Amino acid sequence: MIRIVPKPTDTHDDNSTAAVLSELKRAGTEYALLDLDAIDPLSASIAGDLIWVCGMKQDIHQFECLDVLALENLVVNSPDAIATCASKVKTTALLLKKGIPSPETLFTASRELAADFLARHGKAVSKPVYGYDGIDVRLVTTPDEFGEAPYYLQEYVQNDRDFRVFVIEGKAVGAICRQSAHLTHNIHQGGTGTPIEIDHEMQEVAGGAADAVGADYCGVDLLVENGSYTVLEVNGTPNWHCMAAPIPKMLARHLIEKEQALRS
């Protein structure tokens, strides 16, 4: 059985969960929706299944539910991978450990260290440690703009676009160029997406980032810095807006294969 945790941000006009369900139904695959808020994982009789997390709330209850369910089921992405991607700090640490290019980054509760970082770079991008859809991503030029500690700051890379690459099992299968007139090019912040071809370097960097965070599939966000790709972040429950590749069909096939392997 494939059990599916629906994306909480789905809407009638933008329904990632439904797109994949349609492909599973077309393939004649049995599935059921799973509401994490409506179960007690300590007593739930769910075992031996594949659980696909299309999306989830960033709260303790849902993370704990998935952790417990992962003891007796295969969760895709794993709770560890989802938690890692949710944390920009841990994602950055793993990218650095694996030698994946990423903008210079600082994470600290010290205003002095943050001010020194900003003075060295002239400007920096401030991001929430746990954030999504480009919300509260700001360009800062003085310490007065920092907000409250802790501070997660990245060097500002001059750009007028970024790239979202969709990766399944280490292979980049779809990519878009995102553009906007402001700092973040996220589609939810008004950016526009255009499908692009995946070049060799994009494949190497995006695939390496997915491996670094331990994700079966993910969305990797890239910028171009000094002529090469650098990783901004990795999304463990990604959207696939504007991609020409048939991502729902690819994801459905991936889930079916994983569930079949689980039963064999």
Number of C-alpha atoms within 10 A of each C-alpha: 17 22 18 23 18 21 19 13 12 14 11 7 6 12 15 23 21 17 15 21 21 14 17 21 12 11 13 9 14 12 15 12 14 16 13 19 11 7 12 12 17 10 7 10 11 15 14 17 18 25 28 21 22 21 21 18 13 14 8 8 12 16 18 14 17 22 17 15 23 20 11 14 17 19 21 22 21 20 22 17 23 25 18 23 25 21 18 21 19 15 22 28 15 17 23 17 10 14 13 19 19 21 17 15 18 19 17 13 13 12 15 11 14 22 17 13 19 23 14 11 14 14 18 26 20 22 20 18 16 12 14 15 15 16 13 12 15 18 19 18 16 13 14 8 11 23 10 8 12 15 20 20 26 22 20 19 16 11 12 15 21 23 26 31 28 29 26 19 15 20 17 24 19 23 29 24 22 22 21 17 10 13 19 25 23 23 17 13 14 14 18 17 23 14 17 16 12 14 10 9 11 20 20 15 23 28 24 22 31 28 19 22 25 21 28 18 25 32 27 26 24 24 22 16 15 9 7 12 21 20 23 20 21 30 26 28 22 20 21 21 18 16 20 15 16 11 21 19 18 15 18 21 16 16 20 19 11 15 18 13 9 13 10 5
